[in-house]
Amino acid sequence: MGDGTWSCCAGNGGLGGDGGYGGTGRGGDSIGIAYLDGDQLTLECVKFKLGPPVKGGISWNHDGSMATGEDGIVVDTLRFPE
């Protein structure tokens, strides 16, 4: 008799809360040549044209104020960290 066959069903769970505010995104960079090894880099007879960087993304803080991500950069060469 105590197996729960005739017991009541549980109620429905509550609704989930509102999602959090998304963060800002950093803008895109314009890089001519990205490299790892400075000893291997040569710029002789190299031509490239850099485009404009992209603005950082916009988001809103919980208090209603606007937040802006860092803008991208423009560089001829960029050495990646090892």
C-alpha positions, 0 to 999 in steps of 0.5 A, spaced: 500 500 500 505 504 501 508 504 493 506 511 491 501 508 486 495 513 488 499 519 490 499 526 487 503 529 481 508 534 483 506 542 481 509 545 475 516 549 476 516 556 476 518 560 470 526 562 469 528 569 470 530 574 465 537 573 462 543 577 464 545 583 460 550 581 454 557 584 454 560 589 449 564 586 443 571 589 441 572 592 434 575 588 429 583 590 427 586 591 420 593 588 420 597 588 414 602 582 417 601 578 423 607 574 425 610 569 430 618 569 429 621 576 428 627 573 425 623 571 419 619 577 417 621 581 412 618 587 409 622 588 402 618 589 396 611 588 400 605 592 399 599 592 402 593 597 403 590 597 410 582 598 411 579 602 417 578 598 424 571 596 426 568 600 432 567 596 438 560 593 440 554 597 444 551 594 450 546 596 456 548 596 463 543 594 468 542 601 470 540 603 463 547 606 461 550 605 455 557 601 455 561 601 449 567 596 447 574 597 445 575 599 438 579 595 433 586 598 431 590 599 425 597 596 424 602 594 419 605 589 423 603 585 429 607 580 432 603 574 436 605 572 443 608 566 444 
